[in-house]
Amino acid sequence: MSVRELVATLREPIRGTSRLRVIGVRALMRAKIRLTYKLWLLFDFVRTLTTVAIYLLFAHIVTPEELVRAGYTGDYFAFAAVGIALGALTTLSMRGLAMTIRFEMMAGTLEYILSTPSGVLPVIVGDSLFFIAYSSIHAAIVLAIAVALGRLSVTILSLLSFVLLTVGLYFANLVLGVLSAAMILKWKRGDIVSFLFMWLTHFLGGVFFPITLLPGPVRVLALALPITWCLHAIRLSLFYSLPPMHPTVLTTLLACAAYAGVGLPVAYRVFVRVYNSVRSAGTLAQY
């Protein structure tokens, strides 16, 4: 699709299913922009593979007994592989939209994109679809390595549970992503907040080690994060082949739906309100 066709699509009046088309075009546009930077794309995937190698070394730190006590298998690499696979997803769900807004603002194209008749929603949904697809490729590579090394086995039912829980985790974390994007619109540097919160959630959410190793009060804080419950359910699904109808999977999915169902409408309203305020003040294109 050429630039002229893209602009024409974004200028279309929203009737019937045209909004869905605009969302698809937005996701495709984001993919084409990402694919343009081939060297950066190569190093991004190399970074994922390097992380896998580092976690193989970390396997000597966390003992099998601690993993079994937390309810998992005694293989730390299998434990870490799930954390690595979900790391890209949680990063992009919390920072992807904020980075998009920031890049468009720096390029001076943000005002043209957000001021089209399509509105703000296709930008959020379209970019989110791309980030889900992109992070899923990273996750698939990591899990494929774990399976190839014989450290993890998957079934159709456990894979289905993994997909459902991954989508639930993404939309639960997207609440912070939308709020972070709103902060960038208002103060131009809100991405640092999402970056710090991302590392905090990774540390507390069980990405690197079981939360049973955390002190009691800190563990309570970890249990308030959706990533903690999702990672636990995903690991159990992959380690013990839990089907989607298993109580652990269903409970976690309901928790993610409740978190996203309450948080996303609020975050979207905040984003739209900030967007309207910034546009009225004439600072939408400033950086």
N, C-alpha and C positions, 0 to 999 in steps of 0.2 A: 504494500500500500504506500503510495507516494505521500509527500507532505501535503500536497493540494487536496488529495482525497481525504486525508486525516482531518484537515481543517474543515472541509465541507461536511464531514460526518459530525464533528463536534458542534457545528452550527445548526444542525437539523433541529426542527421543533420536536419536542418530546411527545410523541403520539404512539399509542399501542406498545409494541415491543421495541421501539427505537431506542429506549433507554438501555435495554439489555445489549443492543448492538454497540451503543456508545461505551458501555462498560467493557465489552469485549475488545473494542478498538483501543481503549485506554490500556488494558492489560497487554495487548500486542505491542503497542507503542513502547511501553516500559521494557518489554523483552527485547525489542530491536535496539533500544538505546544501550541496554546492558551488553548485548552481543557485539556492539560496535567496539567496545574496549576489550579486544581479544586477549591481550597480554595480561591485563588486570584479571580477566575471567580465569585464565590459566592459573595464575598465582592464588586466586581465591580457592580453587579446588585443590591446589597443592597444599594450601594451609590446612584444609580439612584432613588430607592424608598425613600431614606432619603431626597434627593433633592426635591421630590414631596411634602413631608411633610413640609419642610422648606418654600416652595413657598406658601403653604396654610396659613402659618403665615404672609408671606409678603403681602398677599392680603389685610391686614389692612393698608398698607402704601400708595399704589397707589389707588386713589379714582375712582369710576365708572365714574364720570364726565370727568376725564382726558382721560379715555379709549374711551368713546363715542366721545369726541372731536377729538381723533386721528383716528376715523373711525371704531372702533371695538365695540364689545358688552361691557356691563358694568361689566362683570365677569372677575376679574383679574386672577383667577385660570385657566380659559379657555385660557386667554392670555398667562399666564406663561407656561401652559402645552405644547404649541407649541414650546416655547423657550427651554424648557427642552428637548423635543423630538429631536429638531434639534441640541442641544448642543453637544451630543456625535458625531453626524455626522460631524459637523464643526471641532471638536477637532481631530478626526481621519483623516479627509481629509488634515488638515494642519500639523499634527504631526505623523500620522501613519507610513508613509514611512520613515521618519527620524528616528523614534524609531526602525523600522525594521533594517535599515542600522547600527544603533548604536549597537543593540543587536548582530547582525551577526559579527560586528567588534570586539566586546568584546569577543565573543566566538571563534574568529579566523577562522570563516568559510566564511567570506565575499568574500575573494579572490577566493575561489573555486566556489562560487555561480555565481559571476559576470563574471568569466573567462570561463564559459561553452560555447559551441557553440550556445546556445540559445540566448546569448546576454543580454543586460540590459533591453530591453523593457518588456519581460515576468515578470521580477521581479517587475517592476512598475505596470503593468496592473494586474498581478496576486494578488499582495498584496492589490491593490486598490479594487478589486472585493471582497476580504475577508472583508476588512474594511467596505465596503458598506453593506454587509450582516450582519455583527456584529452590526454595529450602527443601522441598521434598526430594529433589535430585541429590542434594548433599546427604540427606538422611538415607536414601536408598543406597548410596555408595558405601557409607559406613556400615550399614546392616549387611550389605553383600559381602564386605570384607570379613565381618564377624562370622557369617555363615560359611564362607569359603575356608576360614581357618578352623572350622569345626567347633567354634566357641558358642554358637547360637543356632538353634533350629526353629523354623517357623512353619506354621500350618496355615491353611486358608482361613480358618476361623480366628486364629491369633493375629494374623495379618489384618483381617477386617477390624478386629478390636483395636489394633494399633492405629489404623487409619482414622477410625471414628474418634478415638481419644486424642489423636494429634490435631484433628480439626477443632475439637473442643478446646484444647489448650491454646491453639492459635487465637481463636476469637475471644477467649477469656483474657489473654494478654494484650489483645488489640485495644482494649479499653485505655491502657496507658499509652499505647501508640498514638491514638487519636488525640489524647490530651497533650502529648508531647508535641504533636504537629501544631496544635493550637498555640502552644507556648512559643514556638518558632515564629508563627505569624505575628504574635504580639511583641515578643522581646528579641526575636531574631537568633537567639542562642539557646533555645530550650532543649537541644539535642543532648547536651552534657548531662542534664537531669536523667533522661532515659538511659543514657550510657551507664551512669553510676547505679541506677536502680536495676539495670539488667545484670550487672555483676553481682549485686547484692542478692538478687533472686536466684542466680546460679549457685552462689555459695550456700544460701540457706535452703534451697529447694531440693537438694540431694543430687545435683548434677555430678559432683566430684566424689562424694562419699555419702553413706547412709546418714539420715538425720538423727539416728539413734546415737551418733557420736557427739551431737551437740549438747551443751548444757541444757537443763530443764527449761529455764525461762526463754532461752533462744529458740528451743524446739517449739515452744508455743507460738512464737512469731513465725517460724517456718510453716507451721500447719495452717496459718492464715493465708498462705500463698497458693493460688491454683496450680502452679507448676509442681508443688510438692505432691499433691494428690494425683495429678496426671502422670508424673514420672513413675510413681509407685505402682499405679494401675497398669501402665504400659509395660513396665518391667515384669510384673506378675503375668501379664497376658502373653508376653513373648517367652518367658522362662517356663511357664506351666500350661501354655496353650489354652488360655481362658477364652471362651466364646463371647460374642458381644452381649449375650443375655445373662452373663454371669453377674451376680449382685455387685461385685466390686467394680466392674466396668459400668454397669447401669448407674450406680450411685455417683461415680465420678463424672459421667456424662451429664447427669442431672445437675450436679454442682456447677459444672462449666456453663451449662445452659442458663442457670439462674444468675451466675456471675455476669455472663455476657448480656443476658436479657435485661438486667437492671443497669449495668454499667455502660453498655454501648449507646443506648438512646441518650443517656445523660451526657456522655462524652461527645456524641455527635451534636447535641444542642449547644454545648459549650463551644465546639469548633465553629459552628455556623454563626454563633453570636460574636465570637472573636473575629471571624472573617468579615462579617458585616460591619463591625466596628472599625477594623483596619481599612476596609475599602472606603468607608465614609470619610475616614481621616486622610485618605490619599496616600497611605504608606504601604500599600500592598506590594509594590514592586521595589521598595527600598530594602537594602541589606547593609 
